Amino acid sequence: MSKTIKTMIDPDDAVMLLIDHQSGLFQLVADMDMLTLRNNVSALAKVAHLGKIPTFTTASVPDGPNGPLIPEIHKYNPNAVYIARTGQINAWDNPKWVEAIQKTGRKTLLIAGTLTSVCMAFPTLSALAAGYKVFNVIDASGNWETAQRQRRQASAGCSQPAWRGSPARQRREFNRGARAPKRVPSNNSFLHAPMPTIDPKVCIGHVHLKVADLERALAFYCGVLGFALTQRYGREAAFISAGGYHHHIGLNTWESRGGSAPPPGTTGLYHLAILYPKRAALADALRRLQQAGVPLEGASDHGVSEALYLRDPDNNGVELYWDRPIEKWPHGPDGSLAMFTHPLDLDALLNESH
């Protein structure tokens, strides 16, 4: 008779809980690079979807400084169910959250949350007290200091795998059977072909976007951000630029008029990045966004640059940034580039424009 090992995850008894993975809270994380955390959370959401594990998400005050839930979670796990909170810090204090978990009839919880010491720890301790078996996915959770990451939950009897180990704990064997996704044949031989280094003067010349409504797109890129219209093809396409260049951004509705953003699980543009020549110019961009009521998804200091993150009217990711002088870029002891992600002080940035 087969017996499930207590330290393994039974996917037929598991529920995935992704708590407070919000763009604003990510700014507080100091024990992990923000991009790494975001990628790990996205991967975990996809693992749950592929494993057919019921998934619940929640956010704390998403309309405030904590910011919205990162969109990748529901993009890669379209079956995930969002459960709104009514002010509770501990998600477990929300009756609808507990009720949704109870209705699954499952007793193993996989929990990840930002911040580790609050968003993940509080519901973990509550779930353990309620008799659930809990696994904390620690590399899909971040905190303001490393020391607190594992201490409290581990002492309470919680297992703490990383997201890469979670699929292995669920599978328990290499024979995947009906759960195995279909293999997509591909020819990636070019990945291993030796190629000469690209000419150092090569750069990205322009980005061409498919949009649903040309007027709406022009109102954002020209009306809000301030790009100039250089050429237009009726109601179908337009070229815009800064400084008299023929075009930095192309906009067209040839295949997309009235369309919607790409569905979850598809590849394509993550974001386009618009480089400003100096900090004061980026401050002006922030002022324009605030006056137009365009919300930010994030604002970060990367050491080499300072950046604002947002969405355009067609839900394309947009980064607005300026580069620090190259002599001020951070480097590690071995001389390699050492970019990081710290919260950007927006008030200080706005003062740059005065």
Helices and strands as residue ranges (DSSP letters): E 14-19, H 23-26, H 34-50, E 55-58, H 72-76, E 81-82, G 91-93, H 95-104, E 108-113, I 116-120, H 121-129, E 133-136, G 138-140, H 148-155, H 166-171, G 177-179, G 189-192, E 207-210, H 214-218, I 219-224, E 228-233, E 237-241, E 249-252, E 271-276, H 279-292, E 298-301, E 305-311, E 317-323, G 326-328, E 342-343, H 346-351
